[in-house]
Structures are given as structure tokens and as C-alpha cells.
Amino acid sequence: MCVFTVGSVFAGGGQSGSSGGKNLEMWTFVDLHATFYDKMLKQWNKDNPSKALNVTFTNMPYGEMHDKTMMAAQAGVGMPDLVDIEISQFPNFLRGNIAFLELNKYIDPYRSSLVKSRIDIYSKDGKNYGFPTHVGAFVMYYNTEALEKAGVDYKTIVTWDDFTAAARKYKTATGKAITSVDTGGHDWLQIAMAEHGEDWTNNAGRANIKLDSIRKMLTLQQSWLREGLAVTSPGGHIDQEAGFQNLISGNVVAFPKAMWFLSRFTNYMPEMKGKWAIAPCPVFTRGQPRSVGVGGTGTVVSMTSPNAALAAEYMAWAKLSLTGNIEIWKELGFDPCNTSVWTDTKVTHDASNKYVAYFKTNPFDTLNQIKNEIGMIKSMSISPVILEQINTHVLEEVLQDLGNIDTSLNKAQAQIDLQQ
């Protein structure tokens, strides 16, 4: 556990910042998030001396933090003023009596500029409970250097059939697969559902994974594996050290992932600068939406906080305002939820920005292409059960073992039905 305090504790044990500032406590599971909140807090205190804050940030391991938050929520005591809740955990906190402050009135001043699906994902019955961190828009990453050598032009890829044709051309030229498929992560299935306008939960929270979109994506991926056009991602995910090595070595030259993967390139693959382009995802049928929001963290405010209103006002400004979203892009490399940033060319085309400088195409050019096509797969109380069945059973059986798709989906659905 790592604890550090902004504006309240230093070597001598005294306080800094505004001596009359309200004291808040915040839990998070990502160091970089706390660093961002720290920077925004300093600006907040400078601009709002009458609403100055002192915040103690505690960074904990993912599981420990969510477990402690759940125990505090159930007990009604012990919860900090602010908590970062990861998207897959969020539904667990929306059952029964909700321990979080309703945030609608704090979001409303920014709402017209926000990607709606990113607000809705942390909501229940029309009430907003979490401030989003990023859009997590799904896009396609292409190694243009490798593809061009094989005579493949990624700009001609519009559909998954186009992608398959490009993969065959690449295989003929190089003897290699073009992509890798994840056997431990469900992202590919989310883009398939979004493209078809499907969701594995309905508005009542009932789950059905036996969808046409899921069958089509699994069938497509399985055909790539059988034909040698794809390999399975080592460790089950491309977002691992072995996955990064596959990208560096040219074993994978095209793959879909959320925009937050930008930082993986700059942090772990700096030597590949100038080789990768970002583009919209292929679709099954022309005209389908080309993206979906994947992953995320919703910041909540405790109902029991004595300074809940001030905490919500500060966090809404930090995470939803134009100022805050510019910093989210600059500091974290996330695609900001406030779309006003997307058209601010001083920000989006700043050549000194490491993400702008790294890629052959501008990230915001792609975002603006898909601005109105970013779908949402609902996060419901049954979602953790779905993900357990998909990530630990279906994907391995279908993609690792090349088993029967319907058999695997039927078996997983039966297990899900036992818990809903």
C-alpha cells in the first residue's frame, strides 16, 4: 500500500496549501491516477481559495481496494470521501442500497460535451454515480512499415472480410500471421456486439451470450487460427510483456484495442515510433458503427462524506471540464470524455505531445471519424459472472482448443443462468 498526501503532510508534519482547506480522503488502485488528481488539486486550490481542499490519497492493490470499499459500503462506515471503482467492479456496488452520492447535478454543467455512453455506464435508473476517466474507444492499430513491405494498404480495410483478405495477402508475402486473438479477454466480442447493436445483458439485467454477433466473431477468429492468419496472444492478452514483444518483433502487425493502449506503445515500445497508424475498426457490414467504449474507472463520492458536495464539485471539474480533460490527454494519454478537446487543434495536433509524435496518424483524427459511433456494452450486476464464463472458459475452449462454438456458449449460458 502506498499512501501520500497532497497539501497536508510534509517532512515537518505541518500543513501546506490553504490552512482552512477541507480534508478529504481518496482511495485509488492506479498511481498515475493519483498523480493526475494531485496536479488538478493544486490548480483547484489556486482557482478556488474559498473551496480549498487537502486530500490524502491512498493507492492500494486492485483486489484489496475494491474489497475494502465493498465492506465499507455494506457496513455504512469506513468509506473514504472519494474512491476509484474499476468498471467491471462497478455493478457490484449498485445492488441494494447504493452507498454513493448521486452525481447528476454535478455532471449536468458538462453533460452536453461528454460522450454519453461513458456517463451511462456508471449509472442506474437514470441516476449517475461515477465520474468517468476516459472513453476507451476501440480502434485498430496497424504496423504500416510491415504491411507496406507485404503490399498491404491498411486504408483499404473497411470490413472484416477486407481484413481477412489482407491477412491472406500478408501471409503469402511473409509466411506470418497478421494478428493475435485473446483467449483471456473479451474485447473482440465487445466490438462485435457494438457493431451489431447487441448486448449480452438486457435493461432488466438478464444475460444472454448466445448472440449472432458473438458467434460471428468467434467463427471468424477460429477460421483465422485454422488458416494461420492469427495466433493466440501469449498469456491470453496482447496487453502483456509477451504481447508487447510480439509487436516489437513483427509477429503481430494489426490488432484492435482501446485508445488507452497508446501509452503501452510509448512506455514499452519506444523503438517502434513512426511505424504504427491508428484507424477505425473493420465492421462485418458496411455502415455498422465502428467502435465501443472499453474499460474504465468511475470515481464515486461517498454518501457518508461530511464534505460530499465539495468533493463532487472538485472531482467533476477535475475529470469532466475542458481543463481537466486536456490534462487527462497530456498526462495519461487517455481519450478524453469531453469531446471539446477533440477539436482543439492546439491540443490535438501539438507536435511536442509524445502520443501525437509517436503515431503516423493523429489519434484525434480517428476519434473524430467515429465520434458518433462509440457504442456501450452495459455493465450490470450479472456482468462479472458473464466475464468469468467468457474469459476463463469460452475463449479458451473455442480459440485455444478450437472447440465447437455453440457447445461452449450453451455450456457457459447454463452456468450463467444458475446465477441469475
C-alpha positions in Angstrom: 0.0 0.0 0.0 1.3 3.4 -0.9 0.0 6.5 0.9 0.8 10.1 0.1 -0.9 13.3 1.0 -1.4 16.4 -1.1 -1.4 19.7 0.7 -1.4 18.4 4.2 1.7 16.4 5.2 5.4 17.1 4.8 8.7 16.5 6.4 7.9 18.6 9.4 4.5 17.2 9.8 2.8 20.6 9.2 0.2 21.5 6.6 0.6 23.3 3.3 -1.9 24.8 0.9 -4.8 26.6 2.4 -4.9 26.4 6.2 -8.7 26.4 6.1 -9.0 23.7 3.5 -11.4 20.9 3.9 -9.8 17.4 4.5 -10.7 14.6 2.1 -9.5 11.0 1.8 -9.4 9.2 -1.6 -8.6 5.6 -2.5 -7.3 4.5 -5.9 -5.6 1.5 -7.4 -3.5 3.3 -10.0 -0.6 5.5 -9.0 -0.9 7.6 -12.2 -4.5 8.5 -11.4 -3.4 9.9 -8.0 -0.6 11.9 -9.7 -3.2 13.4 -12.0 -5.6 14.2 -9.2 -2.7 15.8 -7.3 -1.9 18.1 -10.3 -5.6 19.0 -10.7 -6.0 19.7 -6.9 -3.2 22.2 -7.0 -4.9 24.1 -9.8 -8.3 23.8 -8.0 -6.9 25.3 -4.8 -5.3 28.1 -6.7 -8.5 29.0 -8.6 -10.9 28.3 -5.7 -9.3 29.6 -2.5 -12.7 29.6 -0.7 -13.2 25.9 -1.6 -9.6 24.8 -0.9 -9.1 21.1 -0.2 -6.5 18.9 1.5 -6.6 15.3 0.1 -4.9 12.2 1.4 -4.5 9.7 -1.5 -4.1 6.0 -0.7 -3.0 3.7 -3.5 -3.8 0.0 -2.9 -3.7 -3.2 -4.9 -6.8 -3.6 -7.1 -8.4 -6.5 -5.2 -7.7 -5.1 -1.7 -9.1 -1.7 -2.5 -12.3 -3.0 -4.0 -12.8 -5.5 -1.2 -12.3 -2.7 1.5 -14.6 -0.4 -0.4 -17.3 -3.1 -0.5 -17.0 -3.9 3.2 -17.3 -0.2 4.0 -20.3 0.3 1.7 -22.1 -2.6 3.3 -21.2 -1.5 6.9 -22.1 2.1 6.3 -18.9 3.3 7.9 -15.2 3.5 6.9 -15.5 4.6 3.3 -13.3 7.5 2.2 -14.8 10.6 0.6 -13.7 9.6 -2.9 -12.9 6.2 -4.5 -11.9 5.0 -8.0 -14.0 2.0 -8.9 -13.0 -0.1 -11.9 -15.7 -0.6 -14.5 -16.1 -4.4 -14.1 -16.5 -4.0 -10.3 -19.0 -1.1 -10.5 -22.1 -3.2 -10.9 -21.4 -4.9 -7.6 -21.8 -1.6 -5.8 -25.2 -0.8 -7.5 -27.1 -3.6 -5.8 -29.5 -2.8 -2.9 -28.8 0.4 -1.0 -26.3 2.4 -3.0 -23.6 4.0 -0.8 -22.6 6.6 -3.4 -23.8 10.2 -3.9 -26.0 10.8 -6.9 -23.9 13.0 -9.3 -26.4 14.2 -11.9 -26.3 17.9 -10.9 -22.5 17.9 -10.8 -22.3 16.3 -14.3 -25.0 18.5 -15.8 -22.8 21.6 -16.4 -20.6 19.5 -18.7 -23.0 16.9 -20.0 -23.6 18.4 -23.5 -19.9 18.0 -24.3 -19.5 14.4 -22.9 -19.6 11.1 -24.6 -23.0 9.9 -23.3 -22.1 6.2 -23.1 -19.3 6.9 -20.7 -21.7 8.6 -18.3 -24.4 6.0 -18.7 -22.0 3.1 -17.9 -21.7 4.3 -14.3 -25.5 4.9 -13.8 -28.6 3.1 -12.7 -32.3 4.1 -13.2 -31.2 7.4 -14.7 -29.0 8.4 -11.8 -25.3 8.9 -12.3 -22.9 7.6 -9.7 -19.4 7.8 -11.3 -17.2 10.3 -13.0 -15.6 8.6 -16.0 -11.8 8.7 -16.7 -11.7 8.1 -20.5 -13.8 6.9 -23.4 -11.7 3.8 -24.1 -12.7 4.0 -27.8 -11.9 0.8 -29.6 -9.7 1.4 -32.7 -7.4 -0.6 -35.0 -3.6 -0.4 -34.7 -1.6 -1.1 -37.9 2.1 -1.6 -38.3 2.4 0.3 -41.6 6.0 -0.5 -42.2 5.5 -4.2 -42.1 2.2 -4.1 -44.0 3.6 -1.9 -46.8 6.5 -4.3 -47.3 4.0 -7.1 -47.9 2.0 -4.9 -50.3 -0.9 -4.4 -47.9 -2.6 -1.0 -47.6 -4.5 -0.8 -44.3 -6.5 2.2 -45.6 -8.5 -0.1 -47.9 -9.7 -2.3 -45.0 -13.3 -1.4 -44.2 -14.9 -4.8 -43.3 -13.7 -7.9 -41.6 -13.8 -9.6 -45.0 -11.3 -7.0 -46.2 -9.2 -7.7 -43.1 -9.2 -11.4 -43.9 -8.2 -10.8 -47.5 -5.3 -8.5 -46.2 -4.3 -11.2 -43.8 -4.1 -13.8 -46.6 -2.0 -11.4 -48.7 0.3 -10.8 -45.7 0.6 -14.5 -45.0 1.5 -15.2 -48.6 4.2 -12.5 -48.6 5.7 -13.2 -45.2 4.6 -16.6 -44.1 3.3 -14.9 -40.9 0.0 -14.3 -39.1 -1.2 -10.8 -39.2 -2.8 -10.6 -35.7 -3.3 -12.4 -32.4 -6.6 -13.2 -30.7 -7.0 -13.0 -26.9 -8.0 -16.2 -25.1 -8.3 -14.4 -21.7 -10.0 -11.2 -22.6 -13.4 -10.3 -24.2 -12.6 -7.1 -26.1 -13.1 -8.6 -29.5 -16.6 -9.7 -28.5 -17.5 -6.2 -27.3 -16.7 -4.7 -30.7 -18.7 -7.4 -32.4 -21.7 -6.7 -30.2 -21.5 -3.0 -30.7 -21.3 -3.3 -34.4 -24.5 -5.4 -34.4 -26.3 -3.3 -31.8 -26.4 -6.3 -29.5 -25.6 -6.6 -25.8 -25.3 -9.7 -23.6 -27.5 -8.1 -20.9 -30.9 -6.5 -21.4 -32.2 -3.5 -19.5 -33.5 -5.8 -16.8 -30.0 -7.3 -16.3 -30.8 -10.7 -17.8 -27.9 -12.2 -19.6 -27.8 -14.0 -22.9 -24.4 -14.7 -24.5 -25.8 -16.8 -27.4 -25.8 -13.8 -29.7 -25.3 -13.7 -33.5 -22.5 -11.1 -33.1 -20.6 -13.3 -30.6 -21.0 -16.4 -32.8 -19.8 -14.4 -35.9 -16.7 -13.1 -34.2 -15.7 -16.4 -32.7 -16.3 -18.1 -36.0 -14.1 -15.5 -37.8 -11.3 -15.8 -35.2 -11.4 -19.5 -35.3 -11.1 -19.5 -39.1 -8.1 -17.2 -38.8 -6.4 -19.6 -36.4 -7.1 -22.6 -38.6 -5.7 -20.8 -41.6 -2.7 -19.5 -39.9 -3.8 -15.9 -40.3 -3.8 -15.3 -36.5 -2.1 -16.7 -33.4 -3.3 -16.7 -29.8 -1.9 -14.0 -27.6 0.7 -15.3 -25.1 -0.7 -15.2 -21.6 -4.2 -14.7 -23.0 -3.9 -10.9 -23.7 -1.9 -8.7 -26.1 -1.6 -6.3 -23.2 1.2 -8.2 -21.6 5.0 -8.1 -21.8 5.0 -11.1 -24.2 2.3 -9.4 -26.3 4.5 -6.2 -26.5 7.4 -8.4 -27.6 5.2 -9.9 -30.4 4.5 -6.3 -31.6 8.2 -5.4 -31.4 9.3 -8.5 -33.3 6.7 -8.1 -36.0 4.8 -11.3 -35.1 1.6 -9.2 -34.8 1.1 -6.2 -37.2 -2.6 -5.4 -36.8 -4.9 -5.7 -33.9 -7.9 -3.9 -32.3 -7.6 -2.3 -28.8 -8.8 0.7 -26.9 -7.2 4.1 -27.2 -5.7 3.8 -23.8 -3.2 1.3 -25.4 -1.4 4.4 -26.7 0.6 4.5 -23.5 1.7 0.9 -23.9 3.5 1.9 -27.1 5.2 4.9 -25.7 6.1 3.2 -22.4 7.1 -0.3 -23.6 7.8 0.0 -27.3 9.6 3.4 -27.9 11.7 1.9 -30.7 8.6 1.4 -32.8 7.9 5.2 -33.0 6.7 6.2 -36.5 5.7 2.7 -37.6 2.1 2.5 -36.3 -1.1 4.0 -37.6 -4.5 4.3 -35.9 -7.7 3.7 -37.8 -11.4 2.8 -37.2 -12.1 -0.9 -36.7 -13.4 -3.0 -39.5 -17.1 -4.0 -39.4 -19.0 -7.0 -40.5 -21.2 -5.0 -42.8 -20.5 -1.5 -44.2 -22.4 1.1 -42.3 -22.3 -0.5 -38.9 -20.9 1.5 -36.0 -17.1 1.1 -35.8 -16.3 1.5 -32.1 -17.2 0.7 -28.5 -16.0 2.1 -25.2 -13.8 -0.5 -23.4 -12.5 -0.5 -19.9 -12.6 2.5 -17.5 -12.7 3.7 -14.0 -15.6 5.6 -12.3 -14.8 7.9 -9.4 -17.5 7.9 -6.7 -18.3 10.1 -3.8 -19.4 8.5 -0.5 -22.8 9.4 0.8 -21.4 9.5 4.3 -18.7 12.1 3.5 -19.2 15.2 5.5 -17.9 17.2 2.5 -19.6 15.2 -0.2 -20.9 18.2 -2.2 -17.5 19.9 -2.3 -15.7 16.6 -3.1 -18.2 16.0 -6.0 -17.7 19.6 -7.3 -13.9 19.2 -7.3 -13.9 15.8 -9.0 -16.5 16.8 -11.6 -14.2 19.7 -12.5 -11.1 17.5 -12.5 -12.5 14.8 -14.7 -15.1 16.5 -16.9 -14.1 20.0 -17.5 -12.2 21.1 -20.6 -9.2 21.9 -18.4 -9.3 18.5 -16.7 -9.7 16.6 -20.0 -6.8 18.3 -21.6 -4.7 17.1 -18.7 -6.1 13.6 -18.9 -4.9 13.5 -22.5 -1.5 15.1 -21.8 -0.7 13.3 -18.6 -2.4 9.9 -19.1 -2.7 9.6 -22.8 -6.4 8.7 -22.5 -9.0 9.7 -25.0 -10.9 12.3 -23.0 -14.7 12.1 -22.4 -15.1 15.8 -23.0 -15.3 16.0 -26.8 -14.5 19.7 -26.8 -10.9 18.6 -26.6 -11.2 16.6 -29.8 -11.5 19.7 -31.9 -8.9 21.9 -30.1 -6.1 21.6 -32.6 -3.6 23.3 -30.3 -4.0 20.2 -28.1 -4.8 17.5 -30.7 -2.0 18.4 -33.1 0.6 19.5 -30.7 3.8 18.0 -32.2 5.5 18.0 -28.9 3.0 15.6 -27.4 4.6 12.2 -27.2 1.4 10.4 -28.4 0.9 12.7 -31.4 4.6 12.3 -32.2 4.7 8.5 -31.9 2.0 7.5 -34.4 1.8 8.0 -38.2 -1.8 9.1 -38.0 -3.2 11.6 -35.5 -5.2 9.8 -32.7 -7.9 12.5 -32.7 -8.4 12.3 -36.5 -9.6 8.7 -35.9 -11.7 9.7 -32.8 -13.5 12.4 -34.8 -14.3 9.9 -37.5 -16.0 7.6 -35.1 -17.3 10.3 -32.7 -21.0 9.3 -33.2 -20.3 5.5 -33.4 -18.9 4.7 -30.0 -21.2 2.1 -28.5 -21.7 0.8 -25.0 -21.9 -2.7 -23.6 -23.8 -2.3 -20.3 -22.2 -3.1 -17.0 -24.8 -4.9 -14.9 -24.7 -7.0 -11.7 -24.5 -10.2 -13.7 -21.6 -8.9 -15.8 -18.8 -10.3 -13.6 -20.4 -13.7 -13.9 -20.6 -13.3 -17.7 -16.9 -12.3 -17.9 -15.8 -15.2 -15.7 -17.5 -17.7 -18.1 -16.3 -15.9 -21.3 -12.7 -15.2 -20.2 -12.0 -18.5 -18.3 -14.0 -21.0 -20.4 -15.5 -19.9 -23.7 -12.4 -18.2 -25.3 -10.0 -20.9 -24.2 -12.3 -23.7 -25.4 -13.1 -22.0 -28.8 -9.8 -20.3 -29.6 -7.2 -22.3 -27.8 -8.7 -25.7 -28.2 -10.7 -24.9 -31.4 -13.8 -26.5 -29.9 -17.4 -26.2 -31.0 -18.7 -22.7 -30.6 -22.3 -23.5 -29.9 -21.4 -26.2 -27.4 -19.2 -23.8 -25.5 -21.7 -21.0 -25.5 -24.6 -23.3 -24.4 -22.5 -24.6 -21.5 -21.5 -21.2 -20.4 -25.0 -19.9 -20.6 -26.2 -22.7 -18.4 -23.7 -21.7 -15.7 -24.8 -18.0 -16.0 -28.4 -19.0 -15.7 -27.7 -20.6 -12.4 -26.7 -17.2 -11.0 -29.4 -15.0 -12.4 
